[in-house]
Amino acid sequence: MKKLNEDWLAFIVGFLLIGATILFVGFSLPRFTWSGTGDLKHLLSSTNVVAILWLYLIVVTTGFTSVVPGGKKVGKLLIGISFIFVISILAQLLAGYKLMRGFGVEYVIVALILGILIRSMIGVPAWLAESLQSEFFIKTGLVLLGTSIIFHDIVKAGSLGLIQALVVVLAVWYVAYWVAKRFRIDKELTLMMASAVSICGVSAAIATCGAIQGDGKKLSYVVSLVLLVALPMMIFMPLIANRLHMDPSVAGAWIGGTIDTTGAVVATGAQLGDEALRVSTIVKLSQNVLLGIAAVAISFFWMVRKKENETKTTPNWQLIWERFPKFVLGFLSASLLYSFVISEETVAQTKDIVKGIQTALFALAFVSIGLETDLSLLVKTGNGRPALVFVIAQVFNIFFTLAIAYFLFS
């Protein structure tokens, strides 16, 4: 009997989690945001602890499904997932601190750093190595991510945001890809960087890595670049907007189209007032919606190119289908389900819960990637050339998006 591969397993598990969320809407998410020691009583309250335990059961059950394809020992898997879960909770707590939120530091960055630090200090013991299922957690999390792509939201948001998102994503993605080719960056890293800088940062990099079945270490490198480049943009873009006396709508469109992470967009837009915040959120939401289309296009491009490189002949469509990442179909199916099938009331009741489970899975994945990452190799990646490519693409993004924002929103 043919074994169930990881892609189909992520598809199935993702939909089981969505189905369970819809059936048991009473599940409450744990709270990780806090501003000081006065909030500790809420973080340590019985309600929050019980919510964390429920999340632990969901994560462990999800992790245990990886036993289905074979090759995993249940005992070691339980201990390993439990350890990674504790680190992932710590990452979310640190990222939830007010100061960290203010700088737009996302939980995936904190999870990655904690994983790297643990590996650097104590190494990765054998009992833990078997539990590092970064790809499976990412793929399952991406299926859940599909529930956040609601087509009705974009219609409500307005056409200008979608027009800007479409023009900017296509132009910036092509320029980033072209520059990376000139610098002879490898194809996996090129696609991840182009998607991250043009679409929606970390989520786009994760989706692209999954779509091309890329190297998790390269993904961690791109995620690090996204944060390092976003931080100075968060500081200087509002200052420049004020200095140039930009209309709040133009400034918001500029910020939403250039800063790569949603959290950083919100934090930066808020510095310029409610109108800038509203427009920046609309533009970023529009770019997020394009993630599904991009994931399918990149998957198809990668499979066709891989087959052509192997045989130098016309692509074999059956082989392309076999290699096509099936969890991408789960991502699209989840988006269609939440956009057109289930009621708006159910969407409102379950969307945040699914998002919380997705966040937990991504946190586990990035702790795992950190534990798998040799920091010295990460620093030496491409001798600095990929970082230079990312910066060049982002500079183009800043000026091009500013021009588009003035044209559409002034």
N, C-alpha and C positions, 0 to 999 in steps of 0.2 A: 504494500500500500504506500502511495506517495505521501511524503511528509508535508504537512501544512507549512508553507514558508512564512517568513517573518512579516512580509508585507500584508498578506491576507489575514494573518493573525492580528496585526495592528488594526486593520479594517474592522474585523469582527469584534475585537475587544472594545474599540472605540465606540461602536454602535451599541454594544451591550451597556457601556457606561452611560451613554446618552439616554438609552431606553430606561435604565434604572433611575436616572435623574428625573425623567418625566413621570415615572410611576411613584417615586418617593420624593415629592417636592418639599417635604418638611425638613430635609437635611439642611443644617446650618453650617456655614463656612467659619473656620477659625479666623480670628482677627490678628493681624500682624503689624498694623500701624500703631505707632506710639511717638510721643513727643518728649517724654521725660520719665523719671522714676515714679511720678504720680500715676502713670498709666499701667504700671506693672500689675496692679491688682486686677485690672481687666484682662491682661494677657494671661495671668495665672488663675483666673476664675474657673470654677468647675465647668461652666458652660463652654469656655474656650478650650479647656483641656479635653472635654468630651468630644468637641468638634475635631480636634487634632487627632484623637484616637480613631474616630470614624474615617478621617482622611487616611490614617495609617492602614486601616483595614482595606480600604479601596486600593491603595498603592500596593500593598502586599498581594492582594488577590490579582491585581493586574500583572505584577511581576511573576507570580506563580504560573500564569498562563504561558510563560516562555518555556516551561517544562514540556509543553505539548510537542514542539519540534524535536525534543530530545536533547540529551547531553548535559543536563543540569541536575545537580543533587539538591533535593528539597531542603535539607538541613542547612547546608552552607548558604543556600539562596536566602533563607529566612533571616539568618544572622547578618548576611551582607546587606540585604535590602533595608533591614532595620537600622543598621549603622548609617547607611547613605541617607535614609529618611531623616534621621536626627540631624545630620549635617545640613540637609536641605531646609529643614525647619529653622535652624540657626541662620541660614542664609536669608530666608524670607524675613526673619525678625530684624536682622541687621539692615536689610534693604528697606524695611518698613519704618526705620527711625526717621524723624522729621528732617534732620540735616541731610541724610542720604537722599531722601525724596526730593529735597530742594535742589540738589545737584543732578537729579535725574538718573541716579545710579540704579540700574535695574537688578532684580534678584538674580538673574542669570549670570551677571558679572560677578556678584558676590559668591554665588555657588561655585563658579569656575575657579575663583581665587582660593576659596577654602579647599577645594579639591587639590589644587596645585600645591598649596602649603602643606597639606597632610602628606602628599607623596614626597615632597622635598624633605620633610622632617623625619617621617617614620617609614616611608616606603609603602608599598601595597602588598599586604600578606596574601597568601594563596586563598584563604577562606573568603577574602574580599574580592579578589580578581574575578571569580566566577559570577559575581553579582553585578558587574559593570555592564549594564545593558543599555548603554546610551542610545544606540540606534533604535531599539525597540520602544523606549520611552519617548523619544522624539517623534517617531512615526505615529504612535498612538495619540500623543499630544496634538499632532497636526490634524488628525481626524477630528478631534474635539475643537480645534481652532476654527474649523469650517463653520461651526455654529455662530461664530461672531461676525461672519460675513453675510449681512442681511441686505438684500438688494433694495428693499423698501426704504431703508435708512438713507441710501444714496439718492433715491428719488426725492425724498423729503429734504435732503440737504441742499439740493439745487444743482443746476447743470454746470455753472461756472467752475465749481470745485472739481467736478468730474472731468471737464475739458482740460483744466490745468493739469490734473493728475495724469491724464492720458498722455498729453504732450510732453510733460516733464519726464515721466517714467521712460517713455520710448527714447527720447533724446539722450538723457543721462545714462541709461543702460547701454546704449550703443557706444557713446563716447568712452565710458568706463571699459567696455569690452575691447574697443579699438586701441586705447592707450595700453591696456594690459598686454595685448598681443604685441605691440611695439616693444614693450619691455620684456617680452618672452616669459611672461608668468604662466605657470601651468594652468590647464583648462579648468580643473576643479576650482582652484582658488580664484581664477578669473570670473567664473560664473557666480560664485558666492559673493565676491566683492561687488560685482556689477549690480546684482539684485539688492544687496544691502544698501548701497549708496543711492540707488534710484527709487526703491519702492518703500520699504518700511523697516529698514535696519535689521535688528536682531531676528524678528519673525521671518523676514524675507531670506536671511542667511540660513536660518534653520530649515525653512521649506525647501530652499534650493539644495542644501546639503542632502536632505532626505530624497529629493527628486532624482538626484544624480548618484545617490548612494555614495556620497563623498566621505572624505577623511575627517573624523571628528576633531583631530588636532588642528586642521586647517580652519575648521569652523570656529574653534576657540580663538584662533588668531584674528579672524574677521570680526568676531563679537568684541574682542578687545579694541580693535581699531574703531569700531562704531562708537564706543564710549569715549575713547581718547579724543576723537575728532568732535564729538557732540559737546563736550564740556566747554571748550573755548567759544563755540558758536552760541551756546546758551548765555554766555556772559556778554559777548560783543554785539550780537545781532540786535538786541533791544536798544543798546547804546547807539548803534548806527541808525536804526529806525528813528529814534528820537532826534538824533543830530540832523538827519535829512528831512525831518518833519513829515514823515510818511503818513499817509492816511491809514487809520487802524486796519481797514480791510486789506489794503495792499501789504502792510507789515505782517498781518496774520497769514495771508496767502503765501508770502515769502517764507515765513518761519515753517508753516505746515508742509511746504514743498521741499524744504532743504534739510531740516533736522531729521535724523533718521529714526528716532524712537518716539513712540506715542507719548510716553511719560515726559520726555524732555520737551516735546512740542507743547504740551499742556503747561508745564512749568514756565517755559519761555513766553508763550502767548499771554499768560496771565500777568506778566510784568507790564504789558502794554494796554491792559484794560479788557473789558468784557467783549467788545466787538472784535478785537484782534484774537482773543481766545476762541470766540465762536468760529471765525473764518479759518483759523489755523487748524482747529479740530475737524472742520468739514473737509478741508483739503487732505489732511492726513487720513481721515476715514475713507475718502475716495481712493487714495493710494492703497490702503489696506485691502479694499475690495478687489483691486487688480491683482492681488497676490495669487488668488485661485487661478486666474487665467495664465499668469506668469508661470506658476508651478507646472501646469499641464504643458505649456509651450516649451519650457526648459526640459522637462522629462522627455518629450517627443524629440526635441533637437538632440539631446544627449544620446538617446537610444539609436537614432538614425546615424548620427556621426560615428558612434562606437562601432556599429555594424559595418559602415562604409570603410572605416580605417582597418578593420580586421580582414575584409574580403576584397576591398576595392571594386566591388560590384554593386548592382542595384540592391537596396536594402530588402531583407527578407522580413515581410510584415509580421509573419507568425513569430519569428524570433524577437522582433521589436516588442510585440505584445507580451511575450513571456518575460522580457526584461523590464517592461514598463512598471514603475513602482505603483502597486495596486492601492496603497494607502492614499495616494493622490485622489483616486476615485472616491475613497471614503471622505476625504476633505470636501470634495465637490458635492457629494451626496448629502453630507451634513449641512452644507450651506443651502442647498435646494430644499431640504427638509424644513429648516428653520425659516426660510424665506417664503415658501409657498404652500406647505402642507399643514403644519401644526398651527394652532391659533396664536394670535398675538399675546393673549393672556398667558398661555403656556410658555411662550418665548420669554416673556417678562419674568415669570416665576422661576425658570430654570437656567436662563442664560448665564447669570453670575455664578451659579453652582458649577456648571460645566466649565466655566472659565477658571474657577478655583481648582478643580481637578486637573485641568490642563496645566495650570501654573505649577502644581505639585509635581506633575510628570516631567515638565521641562526643568524644574529645579533638580530633580533626581538625575536627569540626563546630564546636566552641566556639572554637577558634583562628580559624576562618573567620568566625564570628559577631562575634568581637572585631574582626577586620579590617574588617568591614562596619559597625561601630558607631561613630557619632559620640558621643564621651563627653559633650559639652555637651548634646546632645539627650537622652541617657540621664538626666542629672542633672535636666533640666527636665521629665521625663515626668509629665504630669498635675499639675504644680505641687505634688507631694508627696501628693496625694490617694490614689493607689494604695498608697503605702507606709503611709498611715494606715489604710486599709481592711485591709491585710494584718496590721497589728499588732492591730487590733480583733478580727479573726477569730482570731488566735492567742491573744489573751487569753481569748476565749470558749472556745477549744479547751482551754486550760490548766485552767480551772475545771470545765468540763463533763466532761472526761476524768478529772479527779481524782474527781469524784462517781461516775462509772461504775466507776472502778478500785476505790474503796472498796466499792461495792455488790457487785462480782463477786469480788474477790480478798481482802477482809478476813475 
